[in-house]
Amino acid sequence: MNPKDIHRVISILKREVKRWRTPVVGVVANDSKDPFLILIACLLSLRTQDKTTAQASQRLFSMADCPDQMVRLPVRSIERAIYPVGFYRTKARTIKSLCHNLILRFNGKVPGTLDHLLTLKGVGRKTANLVITLGFNKPGICVDTHVHRICNRWGYVKTRSPDETERVLREKLPLEHWNILNDLLVPYGQNLCKPISPFCSRCKMSTYCNRIGVSKSR
């Protein structure tokens, strides 16, 4: 992909993704704008389908929607609320520990910087960037498996890991597209630009895509 084409590609993506559901973390962000709820929803969403995450988040937030309330819940109660999200037992312990940390170090508030968020146990770069962009409306680039795969498939980057993709995108992607990129490429990657046999014949961006790594398509 020619770097100059990225503005046109983003414009196409904005139109195309309207036919698919917003990822659950985006729904939480649209409903509440609360960095804490966004952070917890992000943690629950890891290796879990959106429908399961949405239901688990709703059950948990009906019981506790701030760190002070969450630390009062027994771990077993958190487990029951979030089951069957992936690794629910580990996530329940992580959530309770994280809330203790927020109270002790940040006066019960989610920090608004990437560096501080990354000091919290269980918070990686993907989650931290989502909280920064959705919870604080600050510039950030959330790179998950879809963003990493599609940007490499386009030929816009040539990287081996999501962290490396984020670093290159921070140097190359125009700032105006940082916050929206994940919101666009997650539904696109889930529904059309799939990991194996993507629907290239239906893609409105096929003329811009180098199809790197695509051996079979539909």
Rosetta blueprint (number, residue, H / E / L):
1 M L
2 N L
3 P H
4 K H
5 D H
6 I H
7 H H
8 R H
9 V H
10 I H
11 S H
12 I H
13 L H
14 K H
15 R H
16 E H
17 V H
18 K H
19 R H
20 W L
21 R L
22 T L
23 P L
24 V H
25 V H
26 G H
27 V H
28 V H
29 A H
30 N H
31 D H
32 S H
33 K L
34 D L
35 P H
36 F H
37 L H
38 I H
39 L H
40 I H
41 A H
42 C H
43 L H
44 L H
45 S H
46 L L
47 R L
48 T L
49 Q L
50 D H
51 K H
52 T H
53 T H
54 A H
55 Q H
56 A H
57 S H
58 Q H
59 R H
60 L H
61 F H
62 S H
63 M H
64 A L
65 D L
66 C L
67 P H
68 D H
69 Q H
70 M H
71 V L
72 R L
73 L L
74 P L
75 V H
76 R H
77 S H
78 I H
79 E H
80 R H
81 A H
82 I H
83 Y L
84 P L
85 V L
86 G L
87 F L
88 Y H
89 R H
90 T H
91 K H
92 A H
93 R H
94 T H
95 I H
96 K H
97 S H
98 L H
99 C H
100 H H
101 N H
102 L H
103 I H
104 L H
105 R H
106 F H
107 N L
108 G L
109 K L
110 V L
111 P L
112 G L
113 T L
114 L H
115 D H
116 H H
117 L H
118 L L
119 T L
120 L L
121 K L
122 G L
123 V L
124 G L
125 R H
126 K H
127 T H
128 A H
129 N H
130 L H
131 V H
132 I H
133 T H
134 L H
135 G H
136 F H
137 N L
138 K L
139 P L
140 G L
141 I L
142 C L
143 V L
144 D L
145 T H
146 H H
147 V H
148 H H
149 R H
150 I H
151 C H
152 N H
153 R H
154 W H
155 G L
156 Y L
157 V L
158 K L
159 T L
160 R L
161 S L
162 P H
163 D H
164 E H
165 T H
166 E H
167 R H
168 V H
169 L H
170 R H
171 E H
172 K H
173 L L
174 P L
175 L H
176 E H
177 H H
178 W H
179 N H
180 I H
181 L H
182 N H
183 D H
184 L H
185 L H
186 V H
187 P H
188 Y H
189 G H
190 Q H
191 N H
192 L L
193 C L
194 K L
195 P L
196 I L
197 S L
198 P L
199 F L
200 C H
201 S H
202 R H
203 C L
204 K L
205 M L
206 S L
207 T L
208 Y L
209 C L
210 N L
211 R L
212 I L
213 G L
214 V L
215 S L
216 K L
217 S L
218 R L
